[in-house]
Amino acid sequence: MSDTDTHPIAYLTGEYPRATDTFIQREVAALRDMGRQVETCSVRRTGDEHLVGEEQKAEAASTFYILAAARPFHLVACIFAALIRAPARFFRTLWLAFRTSPAGVRGMAYQLFYFIEATILAAHLRKKGVRHLHNHIAKSSCTVAMLTSELTGIPYSFTLHGPDIFFAPDHWRLDEKIARASFVACISQFCRAQAMAFSDPRHWGKLHIIHCGVDPDRYVNFEYPMGHNLLFVGRLAPVKGLPILLRALEPLKEQFPKIHLTVIGDGPGRAALQSQAEASGLSDHVTFAGYKSQTEVAKALVDTDLFVLPSFAEGVPVVLMEAMAASRPVVTTHIAGVPELVTDGASGLLVPPGDIDALTAAIAKIIGNPSRATGMGISGRAKIEAAFDVVKETHRLADLFDGVGR
């Protein structure tokens, strides 16, 4: 039995499992289906609102939570164990934490917290015999991963998503994280280009395109879209552009009296969005359904006629992949890596972000033409099968894991 088979990979995120990050859960499941051992780790526990299905509950029960393990005695024990085991590494890691700190006392304090979290994670990884550490979301949890790698000598890598990391690459020291990583899995060509812009050319060879993916076989029993049912799935936060979609619905309900939007998700903007819907006379045309399980989202996609995502900033939204896998046409915004997934006019329509008139027109074009909607759905499904199948993409990621250290 090879070292690859006997020593696990550890996955780290800031919060796991979240209802909004099912793509990570699918990736972990695909690796395990390939016979790989994966230890899931998270800085903190997710709220109960994220444990919406059996998949999330099972993952939460088996995940190691750093902050939950930070009991006083254990915390001191982890720090001293790291110091005694390798004093040079300990102080080198502490220096790395301070050297990569954002300016100011607050930034320095956070870096110290991340260093302490790294000592706790380091003890857990040694206990489990982990051979490689992989991080998703390149912000604070990736800082912990970088420090843990320096502290233990365990190589690390990360999946780079965006777009928010690209708003403050210096704050999060994306350059240093790329330089120290064994490899970086970029979710799109756009993402890779941004990584190249913020890193030394010597490290560009580490940047690989590994798409997030979905399981197309999950979406096989469906009828083609024929009605006026719209679906949105995502966090109810300003960046998702939902106020624009509600504005677009106002004229659309006059043209299509039976139009109805189901909003799956939750977040800080829910109350304001519900108030906007009521004030605009949309109460009978919009349902706020809250978070749903992966199975429930899959069913909602099958039951809808058009998926709409009017975001202002995205990476490559997995929920668009899910809609396309379900053979549903999509209307979304022409931003970041989205055009790499959605071909305008073929699998859906792309509109400028924030353009209410363009969004209104695009929705009307599709739900007013069922045959065109059907054709777009078929085209979208083919794109997912070809380039965004989670099993195929995870095999490519596993090859990178296997290549570390060779």
N, C-alpha and C positions, 0 to 999 in steps of 0.2 A: 504494500500500500504506500502511495507516494505521500510526500510532505503536504501536498495540496489537499489530499483527501483527509488527512488526520488532524491538521491544524486549522482552526476556523478563521474566517474573516469577520471582523467586527464592523458594524455599520453604526455611525453616529449622526444624530441630528439634534437640533435644539429641543424639539418636542416630537415625540413619536408614541403611538401613531395618531396622526391628525386626519380628520375627515377630508380635509382639503389636500392632503398629500398621499393619496392612494397609489400614486405611481411608484413611490418608494416601497410600499407594501408589496406591490406586484413584482417589483424587481427582486426583492428579498425572497418572495415565494418562488420565483423562477429559478433563482440560484439554488434554493433548497431542492427544487424538483430535479435539478441537474446533479444532485448528490453532494452539493457544497454545504459545509457547516457555516451558518451565519449567526453571530451573536449580535442582537440589536441592543443599542445603547442610546440613551437620550439624556440631555442635560437636566430636563425637568419633565414632570408628568403632564400629560394633556388633561384638559378638563373633561368631565363626564360627557359633555355635549358632543365630544368627538368620538365617543365609543358607541357609534350608531349601528354597528353590525357585529356579527360573531367574529369576523376577521379582525376588527380593531380590538375587540375584547381579548381575543387570544394573544395578539401581539403585545398588548399592554401587560398581560399577566406574565409574559416571559422576557420583558425588556428590563435591562439594568438602568436605573435612574441615578445619575450622579448626585444630585442635590438630596435625594431621599437617603443616600448612603452617607451623607456628610454629617453624621452624628459626631459629637465632639471627640470622643475617644478614638473612633475609627479615623476621623479626619487627621488627628495628630499622628496616629500610627502610620497612615499613608505617607504623610510628609516625612517623617523620620525614616521610614523604610526606603523611600526614594533617595534620601540624603546618604544613608549608610550604604546602600547597595552600590551607588555610583556617585560619589561626591562631585566629581568633575562634571558629569552630565547634569547633576542637580543645579549647580551654579551656572553652567552654560545655558540651561533652559531658562533659569530665572533672568539671566541677562538678555536672552532672546525676547522674553516677555516685556521687559522694560524698553528694549531697543525698538520694538515694533509697536510701542504704545502710542495712541493718539495724544496730542498735546494736552496739557493740563492735568490737574490733580485727579479729576474725575476719570479721565482716560487711564491714568496710571493705576488707580484703584481697581478699575475693571480688569486690567491686565493681571493684577495680582490675584483677583478672584479666578480668572481663567487658569492661571498657573496652579492654584490650589485644586481646582476641578481636574486639572490634568494629572495631579498626583493620585487622586482617587480613581480616575479612569485607568491610569497606569497599573495600579495594583489589581484591578479587575481583569485587565487584559492579560497580565502575567498569570493570574490564577487560571484563566481559561485557555492559556496556551495559544493566544491569538498570533497569527503570522503577518497579518496585514490589517490596517485600519482605513476604512473608507468613509468619507463624510459627504452628506448632502446639504446644500445651502452654505455658501462660502463666507458667511459672516462670523458671528461669535462662536458657534460650535466648531467651525473650521479652525479658528484660532486655538481652541482647546485641542483639536486633533493635531495641529502643527506642534504644539508644545508637548503633547503626549508622545509624539513620534521622537522628538528630540530627547525627551526624558528616558525613553525606553529603548530606542534604537529600532523600534518596529516601524517599517515604512508606512507611509500614508499616501492616500490619493483623495481626490474629491470630484464631485460632479458640480459643474458650474452652470447655474441656471440664469440668473438675472431676472428682471432688469435692475432691481434696486441696488445690487452690489456695484453696478457700473455708475451709479450716481455718486458713490463715495469710495472709489477704489483705493485712494491713499489712506483714508481712515481705517479701512479693513486690511490694508497691506496685502492687496491681491498679488503684487509683484513678488513679495517674499513667500507667500503661500505657494505660488506656482513654481518658484525657484526650488523650494524644498520638497515638493511633491514628487512621487514616483511618476505619476501621470495625472492629467486632468481630463475628465470626460465632459466635453462641451455639448450641450443639448442641441445646438444648431450651428450653421455656418456663421450667422450673425454673432452668436455667443463666442465662437472661436476668434472671430475678428476683434471683438472687444478685448478678449484675453491677450491677444497679440499686441493690441495698442497699449496695454498696461503692464507688459512684461518685457524682459530682456530677450532679444532675438535668439540668444543661445538656448532658450528654453521652449521655443515654439514647437520643436519636435515632440514635446510631451503632450501637446494639445490634440486630442482625438475627438472626432464627432461620434458621440453615442447618443442616439435619440432616446428620450423617454418613450415608453410604448404602452400599448394596450393589448388585450387578448381578443382578437377578432372573433374567435369562436364563441365568445360570450354573447354576441349579438347576431343570432342566426334566424330567430323566429320573429318575423316582422312583416307588415304590409307597407307598401310604399305610401308616402305622404299624399293625402288628398284633402286635408282640411286647413283650418286656420289656428291651430294650436302651436304656440311658441313656448320655448323652454330656455331658461337661463340657469346655469349651475355655477356657483362660486361664492367667494367671500363677499359679504355685503359691506364693501368698503369703497371709498370714493374712486380709487384707481380702476375699478371695474366698470365705471361709466353707466351704472344703472339709471341715474336720473335722466340721462340722454335717451335711454330706451323708453322710459315712461313718457317722456315728452313726445317721442315718435308715435307712441300708441294713441295719442289724442286724436290726430287726424285719421289714423288707420281704423279706429273703431267706427268712424262714420262710413268708411268705404267697405269695411268688413265687419258687420255688426256682431258676428259670432267669434271674433278674434279673442283669444285668451292667452295670457302669459302666466306660466308657472315659474316661480322663483324658488330654486332649491339652494339653500345655504343660509348662513347667519353671519352676524357681525355687528360692528358698532354703528353701521348706517341703517339698520333695519327700521327703527322707529321713524326716522326722517323719511325714508322711502315709503313706508306705509301711509304717513301723513300726506306725502305728495300724491300718492295714488288716490286717496280719498278726496283731496282738494281738487283733483283734476277730473273727477267723475269716473274714475277707473276701477272703483271697488269691485264691480261685477266682472271686470275683465282681467284682474290680477289676483293670483293666489300666492301668498308667502308661505312656503311649506317647511322652512327650517332645514336643518341638516338631515340627510338621508343616507342609508347604507349604500354600499356599492351595488348590491342587488336591486335596491329600490331606484337608484339612479339609472341603472341599465333598463329597468322597466319603463321609467319615465321617458327615456330616449326613444324607446320603441313606440310609445304612445304619442309622441309629438310629431309635428309636421315640419318644423323649422327650429334650428338651434341658433340663438343669437348671443353674441358675446361682444359688447361695445367697449372694450377696455381701452384705457389710455396708455397702459404700459403692461407688457407681458414678456415672457420668454417664448416658449412654444406651448400653449395651453394644452394639457393632457385632456381636458374636458372636450376640446374640439376634436381630438383624436377619437374619443369615445363616441361623439355624435357621428363622425364620419364612418366609424366602424359599424355603427347601427344603420348605415346607408341613409343618413339624414343630411339634407343640404344645410349649409351654415352661412350666416352673415356675421362678419366680424371686422375688425379694424386692420388697416394696412400698417402694421407696426412691427419692429424688431424681426424675430424669426418666423412670424406668422405666415408670410408669403411662401416660405419653404414648405409649409404644410398645406395651406389652402391655395389652390390655383384659381385665381379670379376668373369667374365665368364658366369654370369647369366643375369644381366641387362646391362652389359657393360664390359669394360676392364679398369683396373687400371694399370698405369705405374709409374715408379719412376719419381719424378719431375726433369726437366732439361735434361732428357734422350731423345735426338732427335731420335736415332735409335729405341728405344722402342715405342715412340709415332708414328713414321712412320709405324712400323710393325702392331701396334694395329689398326690404321685407315685402313690399307690395308686389314687386316683380316675381318673387318666388312663390308666395302663397296664392297669387293670382294665376299661376300657371303650373298646375299639378304635373304635367308631363315634363316640364323643365326641372321641377323639383325632384322628380324621380331620377332623371338623368344625372343630376348633380349628386344625388345620393349614391348612385352606382359608381360614379367616378371617384367619390371620396372614399368609398369602401376599398376600391382597388389601390388607392394611394396608401392607405393604412396597411394593407396586406403586404405591399411591396417594401415599405420603408419604416414603418412604425409598429411592427409586431414585437411585443415585449420579449418573447422568447428569443427571437433572432438577435435583438439588440443586447439582451443579457448575455448571450453566448459571446458576443464581441467584447463585452465588458469582462467576462470571465477570462478570456484570452489575455487581456491586459493584466488582470490579477496574476495569472500564471506566469506572465513574463517578468514580473517584478523580481529583481535580484539575479536574473539570468545573465 
